[in-house]
Amino acid sequence: MTCRDFDEIVVDLARDQMMEVSARETGLAHAAACADCAARLAEQKNLTAALRALAEADGAEEAPPAGEARLVAEFRRQAA
């Protein structure tokens, strides 16, 4: 696997997404042998953890009714 190939799967690896076993194994082996890709994987794992924590913290937040209504109206306008 090349670093370019690794870049195509690093987000899936970091997020523990379903993927072909061979691709996962090859990607993890590449990261174990390549310091740059190992750093990229660690960075993506940290980013994923931070985004999940943010989503969890903001999970109870809701858009104000007026703002939500404006967004819905704009989506409908663009779809028309």
C-alpha positions, 0 to 999 in steps of 0.5 A: 500500500502506498501513502496515497492509497492510505489517504483514501482509507484513513478516515474509515480506519479512524472511525472504525467504519465497516470495510474489507478486512484485507483493506483494513489489515493492509492499511494498519500494516502500512501505518505501522511501517510509515511514520507519516501515515501513523501520524495521519491516522492518530490525527484522524482518530483524535479529530473523530473523538473530538467531533463525537464529544462535541456532538454528544455535548450539543446533542440536546441543543435545538435550533431556535424555531425561527431559524429552523423555519428560515432554513426549511424555507430556503431549502424548499426555495432552492429545491424548486 
